[in-house]
Amino acid sequence: MQSSIVELASAMSEFATPANLLLIFVAGLIGTVVGALPGLGPSAGIALMMPLTFGMDPISGLSLLTGVYMGTMYGGRLTAILINTPGDAPAIITALEGYPMMQKGQGGLALGISAISSFVGGVFGLLMLIFFAPIIAEYAIFLGPPEYFMLMLLGLSMIIVLAGADPLKALIVTLFGVLLSTIGSDYVSGNSRFVVSPELIEGIDFVAVIIGLFGIGEVLVNIEERIRLNMGKPKFSLSEFIPGVSMLRKITMPTLRGSVIGTGIGVLPGAGATIATFITYIVEQKVSKRPDEFGKGAMEGLAAPEAANNAAVPGSLIPLLTLGIPGSGGTAIMLGALIMFGLNPGPMLMIQSADIVWGAIAGLVIANVFLLGSNILLIPLFVNALRLMQRHLSAIVVAFCLVGAFAINYGTFDIWIAAAFGIVGYLMKKANYPAGPFILALVLTPLAENYLRQSIMIGQGSWSIFWAKPLTAIFTSLVLLVVVFGLLRAPILSAIRRRKANET
């Protein structure tokens, strides 16, 4: 541990030149803008910036890319909170709690809570990366397809928690999400399923769905109901946007829980920030004393997933730097960047190229500090700019959504997908169907199916593979416990028990 501190301090002193500090600052701002644009996100941001690293030394080049990566995590929350249009998948939960706060005139406060929680989550993830990367990666490598399948199933079983007052509606939208996730080529056989158009061979793009469901769907509701956001008085005082001591106390434990969960899930290859934010939100709703406030602007429901979102970034770098295994789409592109710089990702990377690795980590630490300062200072600008544009907000949101949908694959098909799910989102909102279970099913079902098929192949057709090893048996037991506990606490069963009690 002491050697890690010495290595980081040495890298920080060598890296902290005016040119490199300016590079990190600009990279963070670029990442923030890219993350705020619907449909882009970390992978697109890193890919767009990669050509700029040609000719740079490895430390500066990797710092530029990691700065953009961290910036996109901050940026995704801007449009999610201000106009209910998530910049990327992890920002969906931010929209669920941040936008209701915006509607109550607390948009600036929501941005402030988000920035602080994101910073704390990023710091926690970086501490794990600095001190425990080899240890965490050593244990993460023991997780195989059976364990990952049970982890995905654990996430799907949490839909019981998200069901709310009407479990039947939650079940309907969950099955709808499962159905949509099966469209496209089968993972193992390559057979096409429900492919009525060549563009559907790879399935329906998840980002196009969330752009339509949250962005365009919200616009349609606002147009019909003539909703105007409560923007409050135009102020540029930072005291209006930074949470007070009592609020900080309220979000402290949720932020810490989100940081732990985000780092832990970020380490798992293929899991990423999206699953981290969903699981964190569900856990937070479960432990909350006021679960009925969730979905209506609960600060805990905003702070915890935002911490998990940013903690997952350094978490996903742990298997990349120590094992050469990317933990997310963004780190998959980072893997290509490491190879481009002539490095060999894997167990020997931190030994053979320690100066480069620690230099990039130092850049990530500096980027996290810069992003906190810049995002806090720019909150008044964001909120007051939205106030000025409110009359034209619907047109601006639709334009953002259509451009974001086009940017996914640079084709018109995703625009039609976003438009179709805009109508679906509108109808779901009018009929009070919850979006959470639908999104969770859409995200986790393809991953669960993939790991299930791999597990059955490894077990040669035997289902005993899901309880053969102690770790797998523990995960299986957790899934069963969640399902049983959720069913016992389900609103429909509670209503039946109350009716029986009244009859007696």
Salt bridges, closest charged atoms under 4 A:
GLU147 OE2 - LYS469 NZ 3.46
ASP186 OD1 - ARG193 NH1 3.54
ASP186 OD1 - ARG453 NH1 2.79
GLU218 OE1 - LYS429 NZ 2.58
GLU224 OE1 - LYS430 NZ 3.09
GLU225 OE2 - LYS430 NZ 3.49
GLU240 OE2 - LYS235 NZ 3.62
GLU284 OE2 - ARG257 NH2 2.53
GLU293 OE2 - ARG290 NE 3.47
GLU300 OE2 - ARG290 NH2 2.85
GLU449 OE2 - ARG193 NH1 2.68
GLU449 OE2 - ARG453 NH1 3.68
